[in-house]
């Protein structure tokens, strides 16, 4: 563990460990990323930037 730029080998106390476990179990974060949502957002950003997405992408099957 690094604190204030210096290395410390101090292990977390039992109380700190229990608090961390509670936060982990109470978390409403999903177990993994929303990949379809991220993909859709990326496509929206690319279309906004480039205009028509077809103008900036090459279909490998057509090449």
Secondary structure, DSSP 8 states (H G I E B T S, - for coil): -EETTEE------HHHHHHHHHHHHH--S-SS--HHHHHHHHHHHHHHHHSSGGGT---GGG-
